């Protein structure tokens, strides 16, 4: 069976750009916002269930769960850019 080619660790980007563009540090606000959104979404859902659907926004009913999951998912999607 043929062997696969070894990967080169010091490859240059195909667009001819600088390899340092991939290693830019994240802004200081990125991690707190990411974790904050995940926790805020979880707390939103917990408040909805603990208050027996009376809080946080009683007029929208079950859409409170969608809002909570949506806010949390934004935080989870932010983890894909975390380095």
C-alpha atoms as an extended CHARMM CRD file, in Angstrom:
* protein
*
        83  EXT
         1         1  UNK       CA              0.0000000000        0.0000000000        0.0000000000  PROA      1               0.0000000000
         2         2  UNK       CA              1.4750000000        3.4140000000       -0.9220000000  PROA      2               0.0000000000
         3         3  UNK       CA              2.3910000000        5.7890000000        1.8500000000  PROA      3               0.0000000000
         4         4  UNK       CA              0.8010000000        9.2080000000        2.1060000000  PROA      4               0.0000000000
         5         5  UNK       CA              2.9440000000       12.2630000000        1.5890000000  PROA      5               0.0000000000
         6         6  UNK       CA              4.1280000000       13.9770000000        4.7270000000  PROA      6               0.0000000000
         7         7  UNK       CA              2.6900000000       17.3630000000        5.4900000000  PROA      7               0.0000000000
         8         8  UNK       CA              4.9390000000       20.3550000000        5.4040000000  PROA      8               0.0000000000
         9         9  UNK       CA              4.6090000000       22.5010000000        8.4990000000  PROA      9               0.0000000000
        10        10  UNK       CA              6.0780000000       25.6800000000        7.0610000000  PROA      10              0.0000000000
        11        11  UNK       CA              3.8620000000       26.0620000000        4.0130000000  PROA      11              0.0000000000
        12        12  UNK       CA              3.1910000000       29.4970000000        2.6060000000  PROA      12              0.0000000000
        13        13  UNK       CA             -0.3950000000       30.5730000000        1.9460000000  PROA      13              0.0000000000
        14        14  UNK       CA             -1.5300000000       29.9210000000       -1.6030000000  PROA      14              0.0000000000
        15        15  UNK       CA             -2.5990000000       33.5220000000       -2.1480000000  PROA      15              0.0000000000
        16        16  UNK       CA              0.9960000000       34.6840000000       -1.7570000000  PROA      16              0.0000000000
        17        17  UNK       CA              0.2480000000       36.5170000000        1.4880000000  PROA      17              0.0000000000
        18        18  UNK       CA              2.2700000000       36.5670000000        4.6180000000  PROA      18              0.0000000000
        19        19  UNK       CA              2.0320000000       33.5190000000        6.8690000000  PROA      19              0.0000000000
        20        20  UNK       CA              1.8310000000       35.8130000000        9.9080000000  PROA      20              0.0000000000
        21        21  UNK       CA             -1.7290000000       36.8290000000        8.9850000000  PROA      21              0.0000000000
        22        22  UNK       CA             -2.9400000000       33.4870000000       10.3430000000  PROA      22              0.0000000000
        23        23  UNK       CA             -1.3210000000       34.0430000000       13.7440000000  PROA      23              0.0000000000
        24        24  UNK       CA             -2.8680000000       37.3850000000       14.6760000000  PROA      24              0.0000000000
        25        25  UNK       CA             -3.8280000000       37.4720000000       18.3440000000  PROA      25              0.0000000000
        26        26  UNK       CA             -7.4670000000       37.9070000000       19.2360000000  PROA      26              0.0000000000
        27        27  UNK       CA             -8.6900000000       41.1370000000       20.8100000000  PROA      27              0.0000000000
        28        28  UNK       CA             -8.9230000000       41.1600000000       24.6050000000  PROA      28              0.0000000000
        29        29  UNK       CA            -12.7400000000       41.3910000000       24.4790000000  PROA      29              0.0000000000
        30        30  UNK       CA            -13.2300000000       38.2330000000       22.4030000000  PROA      30              0.0000000000
        31        31  UNK       CA            -13.0810000000       35.5760000000       25.1500000000  PROA      31              0.0000000000
        32        32  UNK       CA            -15.2140000000       37.4590000000       27.7070000000  PROA      32              0.0000000000
        33        33  UNK       CA            -17.8890000000       38.1540000000       25.0810000000  PROA      33              0.0000000000
        34        34  UNK       CA            -17.8080000000       34.5490000000       23.8540000000  PROA      34              0.0000000000
        35        35  UNK       CA            -18.1970000000       33.0350000000       27.3250000000  PROA      35              0.0000000000
        36        36  UNK       CA            -20.6020000000       35.7760000000       28.3710000000  PROA      36              0.0000000000
        37        37  UNK       CA            -22.9730000000       34.9980000000       25.5080000000  PROA      37              0.0000000000
        38        38  UNK       CA            -22.9340000000       31.2830000000       26.2690000000  PROA      38              0.0000000000
        39        39  UNK       CA            -23.6580000000       31.8860000000       29.9510000000  PROA      39              0.0000000000
        40        40  UNK       CA            -26.2820000000       34.5630000000       29.2300000000  PROA      40              0.0000000000
        41        41  UNK       CA            -28.1730000000       32.2040000000       26.9050000000  PROA      41              0.0000000000
        42        42  UNK       CA            -28.1000000000       29.4640000000       29.5170000000  PROA      42              0.0000000000
        43        43  UNK       CA            -29.3020000000       31.8290000000       32.2430000000  PROA      43              0.0000000000
        44        44  UNK       CA            -32.1020000000       33.0830000000       29.9530000000  PROA      44              0.0000000000
        45        45  UNK       CA            -33.3970000000       29.5370000000       29.5090000000  PROA      45              0.0000000000
        46        46  UNK       CA            -33.0150000000       28.7330000000       33.2040000000  PROA      46              0.0000000000
        47        47  UNK       CA            -34.9800000000       31.8380000000       34.2120000000  PROA      47              0.0000000000
        48        48  UNK       CA            -37.6950000000       30.8910000000       31.7370000000  PROA      48              0.0000000000
        49        49  UNK       CA            -38.0870000000       27.4250000000       33.2570000000  PROA      49              0.0000000000
        50        50  UNK       CA            -37.6350000000       28.4010000000       36.9130000000  PROA      50              0.0000000000
        51        51  UNK       CA            -40.1970000000       31.2120000000       36.6790000000  PROA      51              0.0000000000
        52        52  UNK       CA            -42.6530000000       28.7810000000       35.0450000000  PROA      52              0.0000000000
        53        53  UNK       CA            -42.7810000000       30.7670000000       31.7920000000  PROA      53              0.0000000000
        54        54  UNK       CA            -43.5050000000       34.1110000000       33.5140000000  PROA      54              0.0000000000
        55        55  UNK       CA            -40.0650000000       35.6130000000       32.8670000000  PROA      55              0.0000000000
        56        56  UNK       CA            -37.9890000000       36.9850000000       31.0680000000  PROA      56              0.0000000000
        57        57  UNK       CA            -40.5540000000       38.0790000000       28.4410000000  PROA      57              0.0000000000
        58        58  UNK       CA            -43.9630000000       36.5690000000       29.2370000000  PROA      58              0.0000000000
        59        59  UNK       CA            -45.7610000000       37.7160000000       26.0760000000  PROA      59              0.0000000000
        60        60  UNK       CA            -43.6510000000       35.6770000000       23.6550000000  PROA      60              0.0000000000
        61        61  UNK       CA            -44.0320000000       32.3300000000       25.4060000000  PROA      61              0.0000000000
        62        62  UNK       CA            -41.9020000000       29.5410000000       23.9780000000  PROA      62              0.0000000000
        63        63  UNK       CA            -39.8690000000       31.9270000000       21.8640000000  PROA      63              0.0000000000
        64        64  UNK       CA            -37.8810000000       32.6230000000       25.0380000000  PROA      64              0.0000000000
        65        65  UNK       CA            -36.2080000000       29.2440000000       24.5260000000  PROA      65              0.0000000000
        66        66  UNK       CA            -35.3170000000       30.1630000000       20.9470000000  PROA      66              0.0000000000
        67        67  UNK       CA            -33.8290000000       33.4520000000       22.1190000000  PROA      67              0.0000000000
        68        68  UNK       CA            -31.7930000000       31.7070000000       24.8260000000  PROA      68              0.0000000000
        69        69  UNK       CA            -30.4630000000       29.0570000000       22.4530000000  PROA      69              0.0000000000
        70        70  UNK       CA            -29.7810000000       31.6840000000       19.7950000000  PROA      70              0.0000000000
        71        71  UNK       CA            -27.6870000000       33.8180000000       22.1360000000  PROA      71              0.0000000000
        72        72  UNK       CA            -25.8070000000       30.7540000000       23.3760000000  PROA      72              0.0000000000
        73        73  UNK       CA            -25.1950000000       29.5410000000       19.8150000000  PROA      73              0.0000000000
        74        74  UNK       CA            -23.6340000000       32.8690000000       18.8690000000  PROA      74              0.0000000000
        75        75  UNK       CA            -21.1780000000       32.2680000000       21.7060000000  PROA      75              0.0000000000
        76        76  UNK       CA            -20.5290000000       28.7140000000       20.5400000000  PROA      76              0.0000000000
        77        77  UNK       CA            -19.9610000000       29.8760000000       16.9580000000  PROA      77              0.0000000000
        78        78  UNK       CA            -17.4250000000       32.3540000000       18.2780000000  PROA      78              0.0000000000
        79        79  UNK       CA            -15.3690000000       29.4180000000       19.5840000000  PROA      79              0.0000000000
        80        80  UNK       CA            -14.4830000000       28.4760000000       16.0050000000  PROA      80              0.0000000000
        81        81  UNK       CA            -12.3950000000       31.6540000000       15.7410000000  PROA      81              0.0000000000
        82        82  UNK       CA            -10.7500000000       31.2860000000       19.1440000000  PROA      82              0.0000000000
        83        83  UNK       CA             -6.9940000000       30.6930000000       19.0070000000  PROA      83              0.0000000000
